[in-house]
Amino acid sequence: MFAGSPTKNPVSALLCLILTLLLAGCAGSQSSDSGPVYTVKRGDTLYRIARSTGTSVRDLARLNNISAPYTIEVGQKLKVNGATAKKSSSKSSGKTAAVTPSYVVPKSSWPPVGQRCWVWPASGKVVMPYSTSEGGNKGIDIAGTRGAPVYASDAGKVVYVGNQLRGYGNLIMIKHGEDYITAYAHNDSMLVNNGQNVKAGQKIATMGSTGSNTVALHFQIRYRATAIDPVRYLPAQGSKPKC
């Protein structure tokens, strides 16, 4: 299905589900005769739209005649070159509204803090937090410098190394036990292989960027396929986990 992804092992079904959900985070386009169009929502930035649609900031600005500092307005329609965009909720076109999948774990059922001893995957400021809103960030983005180390947030087995998912660049996924998978996106170099066992805090990649001059690691923790807020489970930055 994807280059670098395992297809015949006990975790393949869960991995395929995670990959499907990651792809869904970049999907949902509204096409027209002039190509896919994205409707700006409250809280959007050009950088965030570029990340979610797989279009570079430069291309978005060029296609829509937007100059620095790239100011956009709620409700504005942006052309996204060959990418996918979130359909505006105000234009349902008579189609059935999306139904929340049954496998999504409600926040009230998220695992307790301290169940696993997560460590920070990179050093830097969180420039985009986790969001539960539709189309929101399903992880955290940590700013850094190109080539800075990326670490495994916990011990586990590498189950995906590749760059076939639009909008995530060089991506690594690690399985931790039966319920958890972590994802590390927009890497510059990847230092692990599929099937490799890693330790918590082991260097697995270096930080990079995808379609942007801004270097940042996109990090997710998924519990039974549902993206949960990493900051809720990570220790305070600069400190070790207490579990």
LUMROKOL-36222 format. One record per residue (C-alpha): residue in three letters; x, y, z; residue number from 1. Coordinates in Angstrom, 1 decimal, padded with zeros to 4 digits. Each point is the difference from the previous one (the first is absolute). Layout:
% LUMROKOL-36222
{node ALA {X Y Z} NUM}
...
***
This chain:
% LUMROKOL-36222
{node MET {000.0 000.0 000.0} 1}
{node PHE {002.8 002.4 001.0} 2}
{node ALA {003.7 -000.2 -000.7} 3}
{node GLY {001.8 -001.1 003.1} 4}
{node SER {-003.2 -001.2 001.9} 5}
{node PRO {-000.3 -003.5 001.2} 6}
{node THR {-002.8 -002.1 -001.4} 7}
{node LYS {000.4 -003.4 001.6} 8}
{node ASN {000.4 000.3 003.8} 9}
{node PRO {-002.2 000.1 003.1} 10}
{node VAL {-000.2 003.8 000.0} 11}
{node SER {-000.8 000.5 -003.7} 12}
{node ALA {-003.8 000.6 000.6} 13}
{node LEU {000.6 002.6 002.7} 14}
{node LEU {002.8 001.6 -002.1} 15}
{node CYS {-002.2 000.2 -003.1} 16}
{node LEU {-002.7 001.7 002.2} 17}
{node ILE {002.4 002.5 001.3} 18}
{node LEU {001.3 000.8 -003.5} 19}
{node THR {-003.6 000.4 -001.2} 20}
{node LEU {-000.7 002.5 002.9} 21}
{node LEU {003.2 001.9 -000.8} 22}
{node LEU {-001.1 000.2 -003.6} 23}
{node ALA {-003.4 001.1 001.0} 24}
{node GLY {001.5 002.9 001.8} 25}
{node CYS {001.3 001.2 -003.3} 26}
{node ALA {-003.1 -000.8 -002.0} 27}
{node GLY {-003.5 001.4 -000.7} 28}
{node SER {000.4 002.1 -003.1} 29}
{node GLN {-002.6 002.0 -001.7} 30}
{node SER {000.8 000.0 -003.7} 31}
{node SER {-001.1 002.5 -002.6} 32}
{node ASP {000.8 000.7 -003.6} 33}
{node SER {003.0 002.0 001.2} 34}
{node GLY {001.3 -002.7 002.4} 35}
{node PRO {-000.3 -000.8 003.7} 36}
{node VAL {-001.1 002.9 002.2} 37}
{node TYR {000.6 000.4 003.8} 38}
{node THR {-002.4 002.3 002.1} 39}
{node VAL {001.9 001.8 002.7} 40}
{node LYS {-001.2 -000.8 003.6} 41}
{node ARG {000.5 001.9 003.2} 42}
{node GLY {003.5 -000.6 001.3} 43}
{node ASP {001.5 -000.9 -003.4} 44}
{node THR {003.3 001.3 -001.2} 45}
{node LEU {001.5 -000.4 -003.4} 46}
{node TYR {002.7 -002.2 001.5} 47}
{node ARG {-002.6 -002.3 001.7} 48}
{node ILE {-002.0 -000.2 -003.2} 49}
{node ALA {003.1 -001.0 -001.9} 50}
{node ARG {000.8 -002.7 002.5} 51}
{node SER {-003.6 -001.4 -000.1} 52}
{node THR {-000.4 000.0 -003.7} 53}
{node GLY {003.5 -001.1 -001.1} 54}
{node THR {000.6 003.3 -001.9} 55}
{node SER {003.0 002.2 000.6} 56}
{node VAL {-000.4 003.4 001.5} 57}
{node ARG {001.7 001.4 -003.0} 58}
{node ASP {-002.5 -001.6 -002.4} 59}
{node LEU {-003.0 001.0 002.1} 60}
{node ALA {001.2 003.6 000.0} 61}
{node ARG {000.7 000.0 -003.8} 62}
{node LEU {-003.3 -001.7 -000.9} 63}
{node ASN {-002.0 002.5 002.0} 64}
{node ASN {002.0 003.2 -000.5} 65}
{node ILE {000.8 000.3 003.7} 66}
{node SER {003.1 001.8 001.0} 67}
{node ALA {001.9 000.1 003.3} 68}
{node PRO {-001.0 000.1 002.9} 69}
{node TYR {-002.6 -002.4 -001.6} 70}
{node THR {-003.2 001.4 001.6} 71}
{node ILE {-003.1 -002.0 -000.6} 72}
{node GLU {-003.6 000.3 001.1} 73}
{node VAL {-002.7 -002.4 001.3} 74}
{node GLY {-002.2 -001.1 -002.9} 75}
{node GLN {002.6 000.8 -002.7} 76}
{node LYS {000.3 -002.7 -002.6} 77}
{node LEU {003.5 -001.0 -001.0} 78}
{node LYS {001.2 -002.1 -003.0} 79}
{node VAL {002.1 -002.9 001.1} 80}
{node ASN {002.2 -001.3 -002.8} 81}
{node GLY {-000.6 -003.7 -000.6} 82}
{node ALA {-000.7 -000.6 003.7} 83}
{node THR {-003.0 -000.6 002.1} 84}
{node ALA {-001.9 002.5 002.1} 85}
{node LYS {-002.6 -000.2 002.8} 86}
{node LYS {-003.5 000.6 -001.3} 87}
{node SER {-001.7 002.9 001.6} 88}
{node SER {-002.6 -001.1 002.6} 89}
{node SER {-002.3 002.8 -001.3} 90}
{node LYS {-000.3 -001.7 -003.4} 91}
{node SER {-001.3 -003.5 000.5} 92}
{node SER {-001.5 -000.2 -003.5} 93}
{node GLY {-002.8 -002.2 001.4} 94}
{node LYS {002.5 -002.8 000.8} 95}
{node THR {-000.2 -002.0 003.2} 96}
{node ALA {002.1 001.5 002.8} 97}
{node ALA {003.1 -002.0 001.0} 98}
{node VAL {-000.6 -002.5 002.9} 99}
{node THR {002.6 -000.4 002.7} 100}
{node PRO {001.5 -003.5 -000.5} 101}
{node SER {-000.8 -002.5 002.7} 102}
{node TYR {003.8 -000.7 000.7} 103}
{node VAL {000.6 003.6 001.2} 104}
{node VAL {000.6 -000.1 003.7} 105}
{node PRO {-001.8 002.8 001.8} 106}
{node LYS {002.1 002.4 002.1} 107}
{node SER {-001.7 -001.3 003.2} 108}
{node SER {001.5 -003.5 -000.8} 109}
{node TRP {003.5 001.2 -000.8} 110}
{node PRO {002.7 -002.0 002.0} 111}
{node PRO {001.1 001.3 003.4} 112}
{node VAL {003.1 002.2 000.2} 113}
{node GLY {003.0 -002.1 001.1} 114}
{node GLN {-001.0 -003.2 -001.7} 115}
{node ARG {003.1 000.3 -002.2} 116}
{node CYS {003.2 002.0 000.6} 117}
{node TRP {000.0 002.3 -003.1} 118}
{node VAL {003.0 002.3 -000.6} 119}
{node TRP {000.1 003.0 -002.2} 120}
{node PRO {000.8 -000.9 -003.6} 121}
{node ALA {001.9 003.3 -000.7} 122}
{node SER {001.1 003.2 001.8} 123}
{node GLY {-001.8 003.2 -001.0} 124}
{node LYS {-003.1 002.1 000.4} 125}
{node VAL {-003.4 -001.5 -000.8} 126}
{node VAL {-001.1 002.3 -002.8} 127}
{node MET {-003.3 -001.8 -000.8} 128}
{node PRO {-001.9 -001.8 002.8} 129}
{node TYR {-002.3 -003.0 -000.2} 130}
{node SER {-003.6 000.8 -001.0} 131}
{node THR {-003.2 -002.0 000.3} 132}
{node SER {-001.8 002.2 -002.6} 133}
{node GLU {-000.9 -001.3 -003.4} 134}
{node GLY {003.0 000.3 -002.2} 135}
{node GLY {002.1 001.0 003.0} 136}
{node ASN {003.6 -001.1 000.7} 137}
{node LYS {000.0 -003.6 001.2} 138}
{node GLY {003.3 000.3 001.7} 139}
{node ILE {002.5 002.7 000.9} 140}
{node ASP {002.5 001.9 -002.2} 141}
{node ILE {003.4 000.6 001.7} 142}
{node ALA {002.2 002.7 -001.5} 143}
{node GLY {003.7 -000.6 -000.4} 144}
{node THR {003.0 000.3 -002.3} 145}
{node ARG {000.8 -002.2 -003.0} 146}
{node GLY {002.0 -003.0 001.1} 147}
{node ALA {-001.0 000.1 003.7} 148}
{node PRO {-000.6 -003.5 001.4} 149}
{node VAL {-003.3 -001.7 000.2} 150}
{node TYR {-000.4 -002.6 002.7} 151}
{node ALA {-002.3 -003.0 000.5} 152}
{node SER {-002.6 001.1 002.6} 153}
{node ASP {-000.1 -003.5 001.5} 154}
{node ALA {001.5 -003.5 -000.7} 155}
{node GLY {-001.7 -001.8 -002.8} 156}
{node LYS {000.2 -001.5 -003.5} 157}
{node VAL {000.3 002.1 -003.2} 158}
{node VAL {-002.9 -000.9 -002.2} 159}
{node TYR {000.2 002.6 -002.8} 160}
{node VAL {002.8 002.0 -001.6} 161}
{node GLY {-000.9 001.8 -003.1} 162}
{node ASN {-001.2 003.1 -001.8} 163}
{node GLN {-003.1 -001.2 -001.8} 164}
{node LEU {-002.6 002.0 002.1} 165}
{node ARG {-000.6 003.4 -001.5} 166}
{node GLY {000.5 002.8 002.4} 167}
{node TYR {002.2 -002.0 002.5} 168}
{node GLY {003.3 -000.1 -001.9} 169}
{node ASN {002.5 -002.5 001.4} 170}
{node LEU {-002.1 -001.9 002.6} 171}
{node ILE {000.9 -002.5 002.7} 172}
{node MET {-002.6 -002.0 002.0} 173}
{node ILE {000.8 -002.1 003.1} 174}
{node LYS {-002.2 -002.5 001.7} 175}
{node HIS {000.0 -000.1 003.8} 176}
{node GLY {-001.7 -003.1 001.4} 177}
{node GLU {-003.5 -000.8 -001.4} 178}
{node ASP {-001.7 003.3 000.4} 179}
{node TYR {002.4 002.8 -000.9} 180}
{node ILE {001.7 001.3 -003.2} 181}
{node THR {002.1 003.2 -000.2} 182}
{node ALA {000.6 001.9 -003.2} 183}
{node TYR {002.9 002.3 -000.8} 184}
{node ALA {-000.5 002.1 -003.2} 185}
{node HIS {002.0 002.5 -002.2} 186}
{node ASN {003.4 -001.5 000.8} 187}
{node ASP {003.1 000.9 -001.9} 188}
{node SER {001.8 -003.3 000.4} 189}
{node MET {-001.4 -003.3 001.3} 190}
{node LEU {002.4 -002.2 002.0} 191}
{node VAL {-002.1 -003.1 000.7} 192}
{node ASN {-001.4 -002.8 -002.1} 193}
{node ASN {-003.3 -001.9 -000.1} 194}
{node GLY {-000.1 -002.8 002.6} 195}
{node GLN {002.7 001.6 002.1} 196}
{node ASN {-000.4 000.0 003.8} 197}
{node VAL {000.8 003.4 001.6} 198}
{node LYS {000.5 001.2 003.5} 199}
{node ALA {-001.7 003.1 001.7} 200}
{node GLY {002.1 003.0 -000.8} 201}
{node GLN {001.9 -001.7 -002.9} 202}
{node LYS {000.8 002.3 -002.9} 203}
{node ILE {-002.1 -001.1 -003.0} 204}
{node ALA {000.1 003.0 -002.3} 205}
{node THR {001.0 003.6 -000.5} 206}
{node MET {-002.4 003.0 -000.3} 207}
{node GLY {-000.9 001.4 -003.3} 208}
{node SER {-002.9 001.6 -001.9} 209}
{node THR {-002.5 -000.9 -002.7} 210}
{node GLY {-001.0 002.6 -002.6} 211}
{node SER {001.0 002.9 002.3} 212}
{node ASN {003.1 001.8 001.3} 213}
{node THR {-001.2 -000.5 003.6} 214}
{node VAL {001.6 -003.0 001.7} 215}
{node ALA {-002.3 -001.8 002.4} 216}
{node LEU {-000.7 -003.6 001.1} 217}
{node HIS {-003.7 -001.0 -000.1} 218}
{node PHE {-000.5 -002.6 002.7} 219}
{node GLN {-003.0 -002.2 000.8} 220}
{node ILE {-000.9 -002.5 002.7} 221}
{node ARG {-002.8 -002.3 -001.1} 222}
{node TYR {-001.9 -002.2 002.5} 223}
{node ARG {-002.0 -002.8 -001.7} 224}
{node ALA {000.2 002.1 -003.3} 225}
{node THR {-001.3 003.2 001.6} 226}
{node ALA {002.3 003.0 000.2} 227}
{node ILE {000.3 001.2 003.6} 228}
{node ASP {001.7 003.2 001.3} 229}
{node PRO {003.7 -000.7 000.4} 230}
{node VAL {000.6 002.9 002.4} 231}
{node ARG {-002.5 -001.7 002.5} 232}
{node TYR {002.4 -003.0 000.2} 233}
{node LEU {003.4 001.5 -000.4} 234}
{node PRO {001.9 001.3 003.0} 235}
{node ALA {000.8 003.7 000.4} 236}
{node GLN {002.5 000.9 -002.7} 237}
{node GLY {003.6 -000.4 001.3} 238}
{node SER {-001.0 -002.5 002.7} 239}
{node LYS {-000.1 -003.8 000.1} 240}
{node PRO {-003.2 -002.1 000.3} 241}
{node LYS {-001.0 -000.8 003.6} 242}
{node CYS {-001.6 -003.4 -000.8} 243}
***
